[in-house]
């Protein structure tokens, strides 16, 4: 019998490492998101390249074919009515993540999946792994082991094949969301229901609820987000021991951050504060819940409480999102703003986005000189070099937007989102080209709304644009509504 499958990898964290700095945008009337930014119409396939399972010995060859057939049968049962298309590329299994990435690209598949089967002394072992192209990361399944003499081994192998098929469909959800395919995501989620006791969905129902909640975030349906994260939290509570383990506490905190996002989407920051204050007290070093609590305090106009919550993140987990929210909280204390930006730049000295952020939120002759020197020393840099050159007056608006174009719709939406976010900050600070010294809240709002319209919800730039819109919704003159 196989062991219980491990929960799906939380790949969203790796995606959030995409630099906020890849920016580019217009300063008068932000460009309306292009057609590539719109959601698909529900007919975009997600292609899984399934390679033949490799036997490690001649004795295992027949069993490898059997296991392959069982997995294909399970996929054939689940995929009708979904965007999932299974193909069989004529390639050898990769031996490294780099090779897997290249093979997925050349085979034109979204997911490449392969494995090996070994048989020794009547013990059968199956090892499976995959590589997802949009996420650009490998992943693997749980070990599957059987005793061929066991009368129940066939049933166990069929159940594992169903689990593998469900796992593959679940692994497609985040990439499809990243590519703004809400209809296809819903189609996939609708087949991810319990079909057998102890199947993958039965064992990971909290993850399925979380994916539904993420679909709510993608479509900006705060009610769906709230409902599904509540359901995920209920599953965690039902499975938790007493007292709850450290892992259960962290999962509760992580899902609570998702629930708080649902509250914020509905314009209920007070509910987010009430939820997360207790969570952060009990799990003080869980990043997402602390970050969302600080953001909720800012949405209420309480910078003092936000600063208390966000300062540990600014010092210990400095990144573009945590540092920016913290600098909003301490905007009336320039020395703390400068210290936070210095920590961020020390941590990421070669990230142009860090210098861009400093230039648009704390403009000064020194920040301008630093950005000019950095761009001059990196003349062949790719994105976001055009953004820096635009803000420095070295590139016109038309050329900037041309640079944001990309053959990959996903990458273009990323660049547009990041661009609009940074230009929104520049508008608030009065450093847009041609408008030096003239802060413009309305222009900032238009840029932040354009960032949200890209649906690139997995980016720090998207989250920051959302947070800045919450702060701009406060009455003008409220401390959190200012830079």
N, C-alpha and C positions, 0 to 999 in steps of 0.2 A: 504494500500500500504506500502511497505517496504521503509526504508530510504536508501540513497545511500551507497553502500558498502565502507568501509574504505580501503585504499590501503593496499596491502599485507605487512606484517611485514617485516622490514628490518633486517632479521635474520643474515645477514652476519656479523654484528658487534659483535654479541655474539660469532660467530665462531672464530673471530680474537682474542678472549681471550684465545684460546688454547695456552698453554705456548710454546714459541719458544725453551724452554730448552730441550724438549724431543729429544735428539740427539743421533747419533750413526753412525760411519762410518769408512772406511778404509783409510790408509795413503799412500798407493802406488797403483796408478791406481784404482780410486774409483770403487766399484762394479757396474756393469751394472745393472740398475733397473730390478728387477725380473719381472716375468710374471704378478704378482699381480699389478704391477705399470702400465701395459698397459691398453689402453682404451678398453671398452667392444665392442663387435661386433654387438650391436644393438638388442640383444635378451634377455636382462636381465630385468625381470619384476620388476615393482614397485607396491607393493601390498598395497592396501587401505582396511583396515578393517572397514566396515561400520556397526555400531551397530543399532538395531531398535530404533527409536525415542521413548522416554519414555513419555507417557501421565501423566500429573500431577493430573488428575482426570478421573473418568470413562467417563465423558462427552467428554473429549478430545481424547479418544481412537481412534475413527473412523477418526478424523482429523489427528492424528499422523500417521496412516497408509497411509492416502492419501498423506501427505507431503513426507513420506518415498518413496512412489511409484513414485512421481514426480521427486525426486532427483535421484532415480535409473534409471528412464527413460532418464533423461538428461545425466547421466554418460554413459549410453549405447549408446547414440548418439555420444558422444565425443571420447570415448576411442578406438574404432576400429582403428588400424594402429598405436597405441601408446603402450608404455610399461605398461600402467596402467591396473592393474587387480584388480577387486573389489571382496572381499570375505566378509563373514558374520560370524565373530568369535562368538562362543557360550560362551560369557562372559558378566558379568554385567558391566554397565558403571562405569568408575573410578570416585572416589571422590577427587582425588588429583593428582598433576603432578607426584609424585613418584609412585603412583599406576598405572597411565596411562603408564609410562615408563615400569614398570614391565609387564603389560598386553600386550603392543606392542611387547615386547621381547618374552614372552611366546607364543603369538599367531602367531609369525613370520610374522608380518606385518610391513611395513615401516611407514604407517600412520594409526593411530586409530582415528576414527571420530564418534562422538555421539552427542546427544542433547535431548531436552525435548520440549514438546508441551503443552501449557496451553490454556484453554478456559474459559472465564468468561464474563458473560453478553454480549454474542455475539461477543466478541473480542478474536481473536485467536493470540497467540504469539508463535514464534518459536525461540529457542535459541540453537545454534550449537557451538561445540568446538572440537578441535582435539589435537593430540600429534604426533610430527614427531620424529622418532627414531634416525636418523642420526644427525639431528640438536640438538636432545635431549631437546626439548622445546615445551611447549604448545602454542596454538594459538586459536583464536576465530573469528567468523564472526560478521557481523553487526546484529542488532536486526531486526526481521521480524515480522510485525504486520498487521493484516487484520481484516476487519469487514465482518462477514459472510453474512450479509444482502446486502452487496455491490455487484451489478451485475458483477463488474470488478474484484472481489477477486480471481476468478479462474485463470484469465489471469495473475494477479499479482503474484500468487503463482507459476505458471509455469515459469514466468520470474525469480523469485528468485531461483527456483530450477536450472535453467540454470546457473545463477550466481554462485551458490554454486559449481556446477560441474566444471565450469571454474576456480573458486578459488582453488579448490582442485588440479586441474592439475597444476596451476601456483605454488602452494606451493610445488609441487614435484620437481620443476626445480632445486632449489639450492641443495637439497640433492643429486639429480642425478649428478649434476656437481661435488659435493664434492667426489662422488664415481667414478668420471672419466668415465662418460657414455655419451659422446658427441652425439653419434648417437641417443640414446634414448631421450636426451634433444631436439634435433632438431625435432624428430618425435612429441614430445609433443608440442613444440612451433608452429609447422605447423598447428595444429588444434585450437590453441588459436587465433582465428580471430573473428571479430564482426559477430554475427549471428542474433542478434536482437538489435534494437536501445535501448540504455541504459542498455545493458547487462554488465557483469563484465569487459570484454575486452574493450568495448566502453568507460567505465568510467575510465579505468586504462591503457590506451594504452601506456603511458609513461613507466609504469612498464614492459610491454611486450617488448618494445624496449630495456629497460635496460637489461632484461634477455637475449635477443639476443646478446647484447654487452658483457655480461658476458660469453656467449658461445664463443665469439671471444677471450676473454681472456684465457679461458680454452684451446682452440685449438691454441692459439698464432697467431691468425689471426687479425693483427692490423687494416686492412682495414675494416673488419666486425665490429670490436669494435668501430672504429671511426664513421662509417656510422650510427650504431644503437644508439650510445650515442648522435650524432647530432640530430637524429630523436626524441629522448627522450627530449632533450633540446628544440626542436621546439614545442613539445606538452606543455611543461611547460610554454614557452613564450606565447603560444596561450591561455592558461587558466588563465594566471596571470592578476591580476587587475593592475590598474595604480594609484598610485605607487604600485609595487609588495609587497605582504605581506611578513612578516618575514619567514613564512613557504615556500613560493615560492622562496625566496632568498636562503634559505638553500638547497632546492631541486636542484636549479640551480647549487649551489656550489658542491653538492654531485655528480650530473651527470657530471659536468665539470671535476671532478677528474677522472671519468670513461673515458671521452673523452681523457684526458691527458694520461691515460694508453694506449689508442690506439695509440697515437702519439709515446710514448716511445717504444711500440712494433715494430713500423716502423722505429725506430732509428731517431726520430725527436724531440729531447729534446727542441730545440729552440721554436718549435711550442707550446710545453707544457708550457714553461715559458711565452710566449706571452699570452696564454689563461688564465693561472692561476694567473698571477700578478694582473690583474684587479679583478678577483674573490676574491682573498685574501684581497685586499684593501677594497672591498665592504662587504665581510662577513669574518672578520678577525678571528673569533673563530670557523670556520668550519674545523674540524681536517683533513679530507681526502685531501681536496684541498691544504691546507697548507703543509701537508706531501709530496704530489706529487710535489708541487712547489720546495720544498727543494731538493727532489731527482733529479728533472730535472736540477736544478742549478749544482748539483754535477756531473751529466752526462756531463755537459758542461765544467767541470773543474773549476767552480767558487765557491770556498769554502766560500769566504767572504759573498756573497749573500745568500748561503745556510744556513750559521750560523745565519744570521739575521732572516730568515724565520723560522728556526727550533728551535731556542732558547726558544720561548714561549711554544712550545710543550714539550720540555725537562723539563721545569720547572713546567708546570701546568698539562700536560697529559703524564707524564713519563710512557713509557712501553718499551718493548724490541725493537720494530721497531723505534719509535721516538728517543729513546736514542742512538741507534746504528747509525742512519743517522746523528744525531747531533755530535756524537763523531768523525765521519769521517770528518765533516765540520771543527771541531776545533782540528784536530789531531796534529797540530803543537803547541798546547797550553796544555800541560799535566795537568795543574791545572784545566782547564775547563773540560777536559775529566774525571779526577778524581771526580770532583764535580758532574758531570752528573751521573756517575756510582754510587756514594754515594747516590744521591737522589733516584735512581731506587732501590737500595738495601734497603734503609730505607722504601720505599713504599711497597716492596715485600720481607720482611726479610726471609721468609721460602721457597722462590722459588729458587731451585737449579739452574735453568736456568740463573738467574741473576748472580750468582757466576761463572757459566760456561762462560757466555759472557765476564765478566770482565777478566777471566783467558785467554781467547783466543784473546782479543783485546788490553788488557793492562797488559801483563804478567809481573810479578815481584815476588820476593820471598814472599812478603806479600800476593799476590793473590793466589799463590800456597798453602801457609800455610792455608789460609782461606778456600780454596776448600777442602783441606785434612781434616781439622777440621770439616767442615760441613758434608762431606761424612761419616766420622767416627761417628758422632753423629746421623746419619740417616741410620743405616746399613740395615734396612728393606725397605728402600724407593724403589719404582718401578722406571720406566723410569723417568728421564734420568740418574739415578745412574750409569748404565753401561758406559755411555759416560764419566762421570767424572772419573770413575775408569780407563778407557782406557787412557785418557789424563794424568792421574797421574802415568801411568805405572803399574797399579795394575791388568790390564785385557789385554789379548792379542786381536789382531784384529779379529781372528776367533770367539772368545767368544762374542766380541762386536756385530758382525753382527748376531750371533745367537740370541742375546738378542733383536735385532730389529725385529725379526720375530713375526708375530701375526696372529692368526686365522682370524681376521677381516682384509680384504684387505685394507679397509679405514684407519684403525689405523696403519697398517704396512707402508703405503705410507706416512702418517704423520711422523712417526718415521724416515724413510729413508730420507725424505726431511730435517727435522730438523738436522739430523746427518750430512748430506753432507754440509749443510750450515755452521755448527759450525766447521767442519774440514777444510772447505775452509778458514775460518777466522784464524784457527790455522796454516794453511800452510802459510798464509801471514805474520803471526807474528813469524813464526819459532818455534812453540811449539808442532809440531807433534811428537809423540813418535819416537825416533830413529833419529830425525832430529833437535834436539834442537839447536837453534841459526842459522838455515839455512832457511830463508824465501824462498818460492818457488811459484812464480806467476802462473806458468803452472799447478802445482798441485792444487793450489787454484781454478784456472779456471775449472779444471776437476771436482772438488767437487761441485762448484756452478752450473755447467751444469748438473751434476747428480741430484742435488736438483730440478732443473727445470724439468728434465725428469720424476719426479714423478707425475707431473700434479696436485700437491696439491696446487692449485692457491689461495686457501682461507687462507693460513697460512702466518703469518709474516715472517717465515723462507724463504718461496718461494719468497716473495716480496723483502726481503733483499738480497737473492742470485741473483735475477734479477738486483737489484740496484748495487751490487758489480760487476757483469759482465759489466754493463754499465760503471762503473768507470775503470775497468781493460782494457776496449777498448780504453781508452785515451792513448796517447803516453806515454811510460814509462818515468817517471820523472815528469809528470804532477802531481800537488799536490793531486788532487782527486783520482789519480790512486794508491796512496800510502796508507799505513795503517793509 
